[in-house]
Amino acid sequence: MNPIANIWKSPKTSAAGLLIAVVTIASVLEQQGITMGNLGTGTIVTLVSGLATALLGLLARDPAASSTNSISTAKLGVIMLCALLISGTMPLAGCNGQKVAQDIVNWTPMLQSAVATVDSTAALLAPADAPIFTAATIGFDAASNLLVGQAKAYLANPTASTLTQLQTQVVTFQQQVNAALLSAAKIVNPASQQHALNAINAVATVVSAMLALVESISSKAQVARMASQSTIKLAEVRPYLDEGKAAAMVASHYSEPNQWARVQVRQMQLGAAQAGF
């Protein structure tokens, strides 16, 4: 494999990869307090990250992309969105905010399907374990319906008020899911525990994706407020999360390779932990 030749054969792919690297490095520097100096009302690191993200947006909107030697426009749109999540929280801004809001709504059918699977899972468990699972997940239907409703309300009317309601509901549901994971982990029967964790993990993946998207259109102060409402942290439930299952769901949602989805899942978890969730 000749990396130099590949750059010339797939210039948009190479450019996208370079810009994602710039955004990621800028994010790490910013998290470590390295700013490279102030520029205007911001910092040089923030400016570089913002410019790289903007250029990814231009790549995603380029109508002249070749289908034979470059990433599709849709895939670049996903890459741009991932870069937004990597770079941290960003205020709602024009088409980017609209794109994120639409993606949140696009996740709702998978959320409803995952919750429906949870509803039918109790029948697969040992008789002594079913009540534990049912008690842990009893609020999933109501929480799912509220989150779906808030997501659609925000897409239709993206105001500060509807965003606040969406922020509150996604954190509330995330905490319910985390509590359910801890409860399912206490099930002694190995087969029952596996069924329970598999079902809850599907819901956890969608809620985590929606939380990351909501974070990306929230201010730093808003994310801090959301994190303060999170009492069961990611570190407590991480041993019970199935990264492979999460990556498969993300890959299916975005029609992308599983390897790239794994990167997104890991970055999503890293971002959530760094934000205080």
N, C-alpha and C positions, 0 to 999 in steps of 0.2 A: 504494500500500500504506500503510495507516494502522497504525503500530506500536502506538499506544495501544489501538486497537480489537482488534488481534490479541491483546494481553495478556488482555483480557476474554473473547475467544472461546476462547482456549486457555490457561487459567490454569496447568494442570499443566506444560505445555510451557515456559511462561515461567518458572515457579518452578524447574523442573529446570535450565534454562539459567542462571538467576541463581545457583543453588547451585553449579553446575559452575564458573562464573566465580569465585566466592568461594574454592572449593577450589584452583583453579589459581593465583590470585593469592597465596593463603596459602602454597602450595608454593614459588612463586618467592621470596617474602619469606624463608621459612625457609631456602632454599638460599643466600640472600645474607647470612644471619646476622641478619636483622631480626626481632626477636621481639616488639616492642611491650611488653616487660616480662614479668616472671614472674607466674604465678598458680598457687598451690599448688605442686605438684611439676613443673609444665609451664610453657608460655608461653601468652600470649594468642593468638598466631598459631596455635599447635597446637590450642588449644581451639576457636577459630572454625572451623578446618578440620575438626576432628572432628565438631562440631555440624552443619556443612553436609553432611558425608558421611552422618551419621545421619538427617538430614531427607530426603536422597535415598533412603535405605533405606525410610523410611516412605512416600514417594511410590510407590516400586516395589511395596510390599506393599498399597497401597490398593485394596480390592476394588470401590470405587465409581467407578472410572474409566469415562468415557464413550468408546465406541469411535469416535465421530464427531468429537470435537473435542479429543482429547488423545492423547499418546503412549500406546501400549499398556503394560500392566503388564510384559510381557516386555522391551520396549524400555527401560523405565525401569530394569529390573534390569541391563541391559547398561550403561546410563549410570552407574548407581551403581558398577558394577564398574570402569568406566573412571575414575571419580572416585577410587576407591581406588588405582588405579595412578598417577594424576596426583599424588595427595597424598604418594606415597612409600611406604616400607615400613610395614606395620602388622602387629602380632602377630596370630596366629590368634585369632579371637574368634567363637564361636557360629556362627550361621547364615551370617555373612559368610565365615568360613573354609570352611565346608561348601560354600557356593556356588562359591567359587574352586576348591576341590578338584574339584568336579563339572565345572566348565568346563575344567579341565586335562584331565580324562578325555575330555570331549566333543571335544577337539581330536585325540585319538589316531587316529580313522579317517582324517582328512585327512592326518595324518602318515604313516600306513601307505600311503595312496594315493600321496603325493608320493614316498616312498622307492621304491615299485614303479615309478613313472615313471622315476626315476633308473636303476633296474636295466635298463630297456629302452632307455635313451638312447644307450648306447655304440654300438649298431647303426646309429644315424643319423649317426655322425661319420665323418670321413675316416679311412682305415686308420691313418695315422700319429698321429692324435689320440686314437683310442679307448683305447690303453693309458694315456695320461696321465689321461684322465677316470676310467677304471676304478681306477687306483691311488689317485686322490684321493678316491674315494667308496666304496672297498672296505669300509670299516667302518660304513657307514650302516645296513645291515640289523641288525647286532648292536646298534648303539647305539639304534636305533629300538625294537627289542624290549625292551631294558633300560629305556628311558624309559617306554614304555607300561606295562610291568610295575610300575615304581616308582610311576607315577601312580595306577594302580588300587590298589596296596598302600596308598598314603597315603589315598586316599578311603575305603577299608575300615577303616583303622586309623590315624587322624591323630595319631601320636605324634611326639615330638621325634626319635626314631631314624629313622622312615620319612621324615620331612621332610628330615633331613640327607642321606639316601640319594637322595632326589629332587633336592635342591639339587646334589649332586655330579654326578648323571647328566645333568641338563639343561645344566650348564656344560660337561661333557665333550663332549656332542653338539654344543653351540654352537661349541666350539672346532674340532671336526672339520669342521663346515660352513664356518666361516670359512677354514680351511686349504684346503678344496676350492674355495672361491670364488677364492682367490688362485692356485691351480693352474690352474683353468679359464681365468682371465684371461690366462694365458701361452700358451694355444693360439693359433696364428697364423692358421689358416684361419677366416675370418669366420663362415661358416655353422656350422662345428663349435663355435666359441666361443659363438655365440648359443644353439645347442641345449643346450650344457653349462650355461651360466649360467641359462637358463630353468628347467632341471630342478632345479638346486641352489637357485635362488631360492625355489621352492615349499617345499622342506624348510626353508630358512632362515626363511621367514615363520612357519611353524608352530612351529618351535623358539624363535624370538624371542617369539612370543605366550605360549608355555608358560613361558619364562624370566621374562617380565614378571609373569605370574600367580604364579609361585613367589616372586618378589621380594616381591609384595604380601602374602604370608603369612609372610614372614621378618623377623626383627629386623634392625636396622641393622648389628649386629655380624656377623650371618650373611650379609647382603648384601655387606659388606666382605670377608668371607672368600671368598665366591663370586667377587667381582671380582678378588681376588688370584690366583685360579686361572685367570683369563682372560689369556692372553699375547698373543693376536691380537685387537686391539681393534677396535671398530666403525668407528673412523675409517679403518682400513686397508682394510676391505672395502666401505665405503659407496659408492664409485664403481661397484661391481658389483651393487648391490642394485637391484631393480626395484620402486619404490614403487607404481607402478600395479598391478602383478601382486599385490603384497602387499595393497593396499587391496581389490582384487576378491575375494581369498580371505577377508579379514576380513569384508567385506560379506556374502559368501555364508554364512559361518559363523554370523553373528549376525542374518542376515535384515534388514539395515539399508541405508540409502542409501550409495552409494559415497563421497559427499562426507564423511559422518561417519566412514566407515572410514579415509579418508585422514588425518583429524585424529588418529584413534587410532594409526595407524601412525607418524605423525610424533612423537606424544607418547611412544610406546613406544620409539622410537629415541633421543629426547632423554633419557628417563628412564634408559635403559641406559647412555648415554654419561656422564651425570652420576653414575651409580652406580659408574663405573669400568670398564665392560665395553667 
